[in-house]
């Protein structure tokens, strides 16, 4: 007998009954009537897992069907002689709709129990992503709904099967997810007259439309009670800095009567405050244009040419053969810059790589400029860039990479799935002090051993100073000639202006007196510092935190005496 027949027998109902009887001899053998319910075309657990994977790793339904067909052939699940059984693409689509409806039902249950809801909106071309975060009691499972509803889901009043203890009853559970993804605002057919309508009003209507769609079960009627419950418990609205998006939040107050906070996405604001100020300084704007942004800029030209990439790898090998490593102790050959202009962090990592490859890039450009087989325009562009490779260029490259990396690290603090607003004040203060210490006070230029971590500025300067003269054609290139130290002082003054402008913009975006920063009253470390200063005879910080807590209570509104802060009353 073939082994495949033994595996098929192990899946049969007869074998399962025999195994159950063998391992439980004292239990009477009962033929379940539910076995027939799972016969035929009913999807099994493995089928649901395959459908889930097809959704989580996006592929077309046809590709999912072909993958399932191959798997069925390998497992030799056959009907009759040689026809493998597998799920068709329409079955995959139907199962996906079922999983989507189950997820929507869980979201409706969470929103039904929510006592506070936050909504965020983000547009990307024709699509609008609406996300939510809600908090509610954990006395029940989030996937169940209290009492009968239009979803056809009910829950008993007994203890929760979610493992919630009696001590946790009344505590809050938070849940976040996607409320809706709408294409062109969720309107199928728009008339030409709709172009003249206020964009903020259309954005507000699309949010309301998304809430209504989520509150409408598949094949059922819209749950107007749940829609009103969601609107009544929206407290916060967040969007990017575009004026129509901020206006949309204010217009939403007409329907969300408790909407208190309408603020700008912090990550978006910090990116503009940092990188925007950097690109407004002429010397750094020139570096950005020459290396990354302009037509025929160096990095895009290298990425778009396989020949240039191959020559750059050869140049890196030559540099490492002479020095043992490249800038920053890099001992491997880099194959690409990973530059994508459309990405938010499009310049931070490629700029650091540029500083590490200063010597190799100089060798590459010299070889192209001296090769008469290369087109004349290409040789001319290479020579033009070589003429720009002065000490000023290398110092600007290092400072550009250092500051953009520091801005990106600041942005990533807020660009997380669940950021704690109580930490915003302390995180802002920490990064502002770091910017002043590193860039304004000049620590970015201080000499630092390689094993302790060199800044990009140090790496670029070290590469230029260590590189000897490069002879090509009838010319000679010296990356760091005598008298180049004066360029460092001018670049330091330029980055100081950038940092001062960035700090001013950050203070304007995250004003100390704004309600957004008043949530620092929930930061325990801030309270510890305030109470320690109060014991030393200085109660200014305690009074400041008390005023911030009072503003939060007034905005929500809450009774100040109900807040667990003794100094408020």
FENWO-V97752 format. One record per residue. N is the residue number from 1. RES is the residue in one letter. PHI is phi in whole degrees, 0 to 359 (none if undefined). Layout:
# FENWO-V97752
n:N res:RES phi:PHI
n:N res:RES phi:PHI
This chain:
# FENWO-V97752
n:1 res:X phi:none
n:2 res:X phi:286
n:3 res:X phi:294
n:4 res:X phi:295
n:5 res:X phi:291
n:6 res:X phi:294
n:7 res:X phi:294
n:8 res:X phi:295
n:9 res:X phi:294
n:10 res:X phi:294
n:11 res:X phi:269
n:12 res:X phi:282
n:13 res:X phi:293
n:14 res:X phi:297
n:15 res:X phi:295
n:16 res:X phi:295
n:17 res:X phi:293
n:18 res:X phi:295
n:19 res:X phi:293
n:20 res:X phi:297
n:21 res:X phi:292
n:22 res:X phi:290
n:23 res:X phi:277
n:24 res:X phi:230
n:25 res:X phi:293
n:26 res:X phi:275
n:27 res:X phi:260
n:28 res:X phi:298
n:29 res:X phi:279
n:30 res:X phi:239
n:31 res:X phi:279
n:32 res:X phi:286
n:33 res:X phi:278
n:34 res:X phi:278
n:35 res:X phi:298
n:36 res:X phi:292
n:37 res:X phi:290
n:38 res:X phi:257
n:39 res:X phi:274
n:40 res:X phi:82
n:41 res:X phi:267
n:42 res:X phi:287
n:43 res:X phi:297
n:44 res:X phi:267
n:45 res:X phi:300
n:46 res:X phi:298
n:47 res:X phi:294
n:48 res:X phi:294
n:49 res:X phi:295
n:50 res:X phi:294
n:51 res:X phi:295
n:52 res:X phi:297
n:53 res:X phi:294
n:54 res:X phi:296
n:55 res:X phi:279
n:56 res:X phi:289
n:57 res:X phi:249
n:58 res:X phi:304
n:59 res:X phi:223
n:60 res:X phi:288
n:61 res:X phi:296
n:62 res:X phi:295
n:63 res:X phi:295
n:64 res:X phi:296
n:65 res:X phi:295
n:66 res:X phi:294
n:67 res:X phi:295
n:68 res:X phi:293
n:69 res:X phi:296
n:70 res:X phi:295
n:71 res:X phi:296
n:72 res:X phi:295
n:73 res:X phi:294
n:74 res:X phi:295
n:75 res:X phi:283
n:76 res:X phi:56
n:77 res:X phi:274
n:78 res:X phi:237
n:79 res:X phi:247
n:80 res:X phi:75
n:81 res:X phi:262
n:82 res:X phi:218
n:83 res:X phi:264
n:84 res:X phi:288
n:85 res:X phi:266
n:86 res:X phi:204
n:87 res:X phi:278
n:88 res:X phi:278
n:89 res:X phi:295
n:90 res:X phi:292
n:91 res:X phi:292
n:92 res:X phi:302
n:93 res:X phi:296
n:94 res:X phi:295
n:95 res:X phi:294
n:96 res:X phi:295
n:97 res:X phi:297
n:98 res:X phi:293
n:99 res:X phi:297
n:100 res:X phi:295
n:101 res:X phi:291
n:102 res:X phi:296
n:103 res:X phi:297
n:104 res:X phi:297
n:105 res:X phi:295
n:106 res:X phi:294
n:107 res:X phi:295
n:108 res:X phi:298
n:109 res:X phi:295
n:110 res:X phi:294
n:111 res:X phi:293
n:112 res:X phi:294
n:113 res:X phi:268
n:114 res:X phi:289
n:115 res:X phi:252
n:116 res:X phi:210
n:117 res:X phi:227
n:118 res:X phi:239
n:119 res:X phi:236
n:120 res:X phi:232
n:121 res:X phi:230
n:122 res:X phi:214
n:123 res:X phi:256
n:124 res:X phi:218
n:125 res:X phi:54
n:126 res:X phi:273
n:127 res:X phi:251
n:128 res:X phi:236
n:129 res:X phi:260
n:130 res:X phi:244
n:131 res:X phi:248
n:132 res:X phi:219
n:133 res:X phi:218
n:134 res:X phi:226
n:135 res:X phi:228
n:136 res:X phi:204
n:137 res:X phi:295
n:138 res:X phi:255
n:139 res:X phi:290
n:140 res:X phi:229
n:141 res:X phi:294
n:142 res:X phi:293
n:143 res:X phi:271
n:144 res:X phi:250
n:145 res:X phi:239
n:146 res:X phi:287
n:147 res:X phi:79
n:148 res:X phi:292
n:149 res:X phi:214
n:150 res:X phi:289
n:151 res:X phi:279
n:152 res:X phi:77
n:153 res:X phi:243
n:154 res:X phi:226
n:155 res:X phi:223
n:156 res:X phi:278
n:157 res:X phi:266
n:158 res:X phi:283
n:159 res:X phi:296
n:160 res:X phi:290
n:161 res:X phi:275
n:162 res:X phi:270
n:163 res:X phi:76
n:164 res:X phi:274
n:165 res:X phi:282
n:166 res:X phi:293
n:167 res:X phi:293
n:168 res:X phi:274
n:169 res:X phi:298
n:170 res:X phi:95
n:171 res:X phi:288
n:172 res:X phi:252
n:173 res:X phi:243
n:174 res:X phi:253
n:175 res:X phi:215
n:176 res:X phi:228
n:177 res:X phi:176
n:178 res:X phi:269
n:179 res:X phi:277
n:180 res:X phi:193
n:181 res:X phi:236
n:182 res:X phi:244
n:183 res:X phi:261
n:184 res:X phi:54
n:185 res:X phi:74
n:186 res:X phi:80
n:187 res:X phi:257
n:188 res:X phi:289
n:189 res:X phi:238
n:190 res:X phi:253
n:191 res:X phi:270
n:192 res:X phi:295
n:193 res:X phi:291
n:194 res:X phi:291
n:195 res:X phi:297
n:196 res:X phi:280
n:197 res:X phi:287
n:198 res:X phi:295
n:199 res:X phi:296
n:200 res:X phi:295
n:201 res:X phi:294
n:202 res:X phi:295
n:203 res:X phi:294
n:204 res:X phi:299
n:205 res:X phi:296
n:206 res:X phi:292
n:207 res:X phi:295
n:208 res:X phi:298
n:209 res:X phi:295
n:210 res:X phi:295
n:211 res:X phi:296
n:212 res:X phi:295
n:213 res:X phi:293
n:214 res:X phi:294
n:215 res:X phi:274
n:216 res:X phi:246
n:217 res:X phi:295
n:218 res:X phi:297
n:219 res:X phi:75
n:220 res:X phi:239
n:221 res:X phi:267
n:222 res:X phi:293
n:223 res:X phi:272
n:224 res:X phi:296
n:225 res:X phi:295
n:226 res:X phi:292
n:227 res:X phi:302
n:228 res:X phi:293
n:229 res:X phi:297
n:230 res:X phi:297
n:231 res:X phi:296
n:232 res:X phi:285
n:233 res:X phi:246
n:234 res:X phi:281
n:235 res:X phi:250
n:236 res:X phi:225
n:237 res:X phi:229
n:238 res:X phi:229
n:239 res:X phi:209
n:240 res:X phi:286
n:241 res:X phi:278
n:242 res:X phi:298
n:243 res:X phi:301
n:244 res:X phi:300
n:245 res:X phi:291
n:246 res:X phi:292
n:247 res:X phi:294
n:248 res:X phi:300
n:249 res:X phi:299
n:250 res:X phi:289
n:251 res:X phi:291
n:252 res:X phi:292
n:253 res:X phi:296
n:254 res:X phi:296
n:255 res:X phi:255
n:256 res:X phi:258
n:257 res:X phi:290
n:258 res:X phi:261
n:259 res:X phi:295
n:260 res:X phi:248
n:261 res:X phi:252
n:262 res:X phi:238
n:263 res:X phi:230
n:264 res:X phi:270
n:265 res:X phi:300
n:266 res:X phi:294
n:267 res:X phi:300
n:268 res:X phi:297
n:269 res:X phi:293
n:270 res:X phi:291
n:271 res:X phi:298
n:272 res:X phi:293
n:273 res:X phi:296
n:274 res:X phi:274
n:275 res:X phi:293
n:276 res:X phi:298
n:277 res:X phi:293
n:278 res:X phi:296
n:279 res:X phi:281
n:280 res:X phi:277
n:281 res:X phi:284
n:282 res:X phi:304
n:283 res:X phi:291
n:284 res:X phi:280
n:285 res:X phi:295
n:286 res:X phi:294
n:287 res:X phi:297
n:288 res:X phi:300
n:289 res:X phi:292
n:290 res:X phi:291
n:291 res:X phi:265
n:292 res:X phi:235
n:293 res:X phi:259
n:294 res:X phi:290
n:295 res:X phi:294
n:296 res:X phi:64
n:297 res:X phi:295
n:298 res:X phi:297
n:299 res:X phi:296
n:300 res:X phi:299
n:301 res:X phi:296
n:302 res:X phi:293
n:303 res:X phi:293
n:304 res:X phi:271
n:305 res:X phi:234
n:306 res:X phi:293
n:307 res:X phi:295
n:308 res:X phi:294
n:309 res:X phi:297
n:310 res:X phi:295
n:311 res:X phi:295
n:312 res:X phi:295
n:313 res:X phi:296
n:314 res:X phi:296
n:315 res:X phi:295
n:316 res:X phi:297
n:317 res:X phi:297
n:318 res:X phi:295
n:319 res:X phi:297
n:320 res:X phi:291
n:321 res:X phi:292
n:322 res:X phi:269
n:323 res:X phi:252
n:324 res:X phi:90
n:325 res:X phi:200
n:326 res:X phi:263
n:327 res:X phi:298
n:328 res:X phi:71
n:329 res:X phi:77
n:330 res:X phi:291
n:331 res:X phi:247
n:332 res:X phi:238
n:333 res:X phi:273
n:334 res:X phi:279
n:335 res:X phi:262
n:336 res:X phi:201
n:337 res:X phi:267
n:338 res:X phi:57
n:339 res:X phi:265
n:340 res:X phi:225
n:341 res:X phi:298
n:342 res:X phi:283
n:343 res:X phi:281
n:344 res:X phi:296
n:345 res:X phi:262
n:346 res:X phi:293
n:347 res:X phi:246
n:348 res:X phi:296
n:349 res:X phi:289
n:350 res:X phi:300
n:351 res:X phi:293
n:352 res:X phi:294
n:353 res:X phi:298
n:354 res:X phi:300
n:355 res:X phi:294
n:356 res:X phi:285
n:357 res:X phi:250
n:358 res:X phi:303
n:359 res:X phi:293
n:360 res:X phi:295
n:361 res:X phi:294
n:362 res:X phi:296
n:363 res:X phi:296
n:364 res:X phi:300
n:365 res:X phi:295
n:366 res:X phi:294
n:367 res:X phi:293
n:368 res:X phi:288
n:369 res:X phi:295
n:370 res:X phi:266
n:371 res:X phi:271
n:372 res:X phi:288
n:373 res:X phi:284
n:374 res:X phi:280
n:375 res:X phi:306
n:376 res:X phi:297
n:377 res:X phi:297
n:378 res:X phi:293
n:379 res:X phi:296
n:380 res:X phi:293
n:381 res:X phi:295
n:382 res:X phi:297
n:383 res:X phi:292
n:384 res:X phi:298
n:385 res:X phi:288
n:386 res:X phi:299
n:387 res:X phi:297
n:388 res:X phi:275
n:389 res:X phi:279
n:390 res:X phi:254
n:391 res:X phi:306
n:392 res:X phi:302
n:393 res:X phi:297
n:394 res:X phi:289
n:395 res:X phi:294
n:396 res:X phi:298
n:397 res:X phi:298
n:398 res:X phi:294
n:399 res:X phi:293
n:400 res:X phi:299
n:401 res:X phi:293
n:402 res:X phi:295
n:403 res:X phi:288
n:404 res:X phi:296
n:405 res:X phi:293
n:406 res:X phi:293
n:407 res:X phi:296
n:408 res:X phi:297
n:409 res:X phi:297
n:410 res:X phi:294
n:411 res:X phi:296
n:412 res:X phi:294
n:413 res:X phi:298
n:414 res:X phi:263
n:415 res:X phi:274
n:416 res:X phi:232
n:417 res:X phi:292
n:418 res:X phi:218
n:419 res:X phi:274
n:420 res:X phi:274
n:421 res:X phi:294
n:422 res:X phi:294
n:423 res:X phi:270
n:424 res:X phi:300
n:425 res:X phi:298
n:426 res:X phi:292
n:427 res:X phi:294
n:428 res:X phi:297
n:429 res:X phi:298
n:430 res:X phi:297
n:431 res:X phi:287
n:432 res:X phi:296
n:433 res:X phi:294
n:434 res:X phi:295
n:435 res:X phi:300
n:436 res:X phi:295
n:437 res:X phi:290
n:438 res:X phi:278
n:439 res:X phi:259
n:440 res:X phi:286
n:441 res:X phi:280
n:442 res:X phi:90
n:443 res:X phi:294
n:444 res:X phi:295
n:445 res:X phi:263
n:446 res:X phi:290
n:447 res:X phi:293
n:448 res:X phi:217
n:449 res:X phi:299
n:450 res:X phi:297
n:451 res:X phi:289
n:452 res:X phi:262
n:453 res:X phi:94
n:454 res:X phi:266
n:455 res:X phi:285
n:456 res:X phi:297
n:457 res:X phi:297
n:458 res:X phi:295
n:459 res:X phi:296
n:460 res:X phi:295
n:461 res:X phi:294
n:462 res:X phi:298
n:463 res:X phi:297
n:464 res:X phi:293
n:465 res:X phi:288
n:466 res:X phi:280
n:467 res:X phi:282
n:468 res:X phi:282
n:469 res:X phi:294
n:470 res:X phi:248
n:471 res:X phi:262
n:472 res:X phi:214
n:473 res:X phi:60
n:474 res:X phi:248
n:475 res:X phi:234
n:476 res:X phi:222
n:477 res:X phi:249
n:478 res:X phi:243
n:479 res:X phi:287
n:480 res:X phi:224
n:481 res:X phi:285
n:482 res:X phi:293
n:483 res:X phi:81
n:484 res:X phi:278
n:485 res:X phi:296
n:486 res:X phi:296
n:487 res:X phi:295
n:488 res:X phi:295
n:489 res:X phi:296
n:490 res:X phi:294
n:491 res:X phi:294
n:492 res:X phi:297
n:493 res:X phi:294
n:494 res:X phi:294
n:495 res:X phi:290
n:496 res:X phi:295
n:497 res:X phi:295
n:498 res:X phi:297
n:499 res:X phi:294
n:500 res:X phi:298
n:501 res:X phi:294
n:502 res:X phi:294
n:503 res:X phi:296
n:504 res:X phi:297
n:505 res:X phi:290
n:506 res:X phi:295
n:507 res:X phi:297
n:508 res:X phi:289
n:509 res:X phi:288
n:510 res:X phi:245
n:511 res:X phi:291
n:512 res:X phi:299
n:513 res:X phi:271
n:514 res:X phi:280
n:515 res:X phi:295
n:516 res:X phi:296
n:517 res:X phi:270
n:518 res:X phi:292
n:519 res:X phi:289
n:520 res:X phi:294
n:521 res:X phi:294
n:522 res:X phi:263
n:523 res:X phi:271
n:524 res:X phi:294
n:525 res:X phi:296
n:526 res:X phi:295
n:527 res:X phi:292
n:528 res:X phi:299
n:529 res:X phi:294
n:530 res:X phi:294
n:531 res:X phi:291
n:532 res:X phi:294
n:533 res:X phi:291
n:534 res:X phi:293
n:535 res:X phi:294
n:536 res:X phi:275
n:537 res:X phi:100
n:538 res:X phi:242
n:539 res:X phi:255
n:540 res:X phi:296
n:541 res:X phi:291
n:542 res:X phi:296
n:543 res:X phi:296
n:544 res:X phi:296
n:545 res:X phi:295
n:546 res:X phi:296
n:547 res:X phi:295
n:548 res:X phi:297
n:549 res:X phi:297
n:550 res:X phi:296
n:551 res:X phi:294
n:552 res:X phi:297
n:553 res:X phi:298
n:554 res:X phi:290
n:555 res:X phi:286
n:556 res:X phi:288
n:557 res:X phi:269
n:558 res:X phi:228
n:559 res:X phi:280
n:560 res:X phi:303
n:561 res:X phi:294
n:562 res:X phi:279
n:563 res:X phi:282
n:564 res:X phi:280
n:565 res:X phi:234
n:566 res:X phi:300
n:567 res:X phi:283
n:568 res:X phi:290
n:569 res:X phi:286
